[in-house]
């Protein structure tokens, strides 16, 4: 599966009602949880609708993310 490019993320962001962040600062904020582990996500999605969730799931499956 092809890794998504910055253009892929930009296109997907334009299709969402919500937000899709790929900047390092936001990704760092979401890299940790209540555990001791830290993993930098490829992007941070903030969907606003069911359609956004469907779009993001399709994108993740297409690119082998998750």
N, C-alpha and C positions, 0 to 999 in steps of 0.2 A: 504494500500500500504506500502510495506516495506521501511523504511528509508535507504538511501544508506550508505554503510560502506566505510571506507577509501580504502579498496580493490576495491570496485565498482568504486570509483573515479579514482584510479590508472589505472584500466583496461580501462576505458573510455579515460583517458588522452593518453594512448598508441595507441588508435585508431584514434586520431585526427591529422590532419596536423598542426593545431593551438595549442593553449596552454590551459590548464585547471589548475588553481591555487587553492589550498586548504589551503595554509599557512595563518596563522592569519594576518600577516603584509599586504599582498595583499588584503585580504578580508576586513580589516579595511579601506584601501584606498578607497574601493568601497562601503562602508557602508553608505555614505552620498551623497546627491545630493544638489540642490540649496534650498531645504526646510530645516526646522528645525528638520525633522525626521531623525532617524538613525536606520538602521536595518542591522545586520551583515549577508551577504549572505553565503550560504552553500559553494559556490565555485565561482570563477570568470573565465568565459570562454572567450577566444579570438579566435574565429573560423577564419579559413583562406579560407574556401571553402563552397560551398553549401552542400557538403556531411557532413562537420563538423556540420553545422546547423541542418541538418536532424538527425544526431547522437545525438546531444544534446537535441533536442526536444523529441526524443524517450526516452532518458534517463530520462528527467524530467517527462514525462507522466508516465513512469513505476514506478517512485518513488514518485509521487504526489508532485513534486516540482513546484514552480511557483505561 
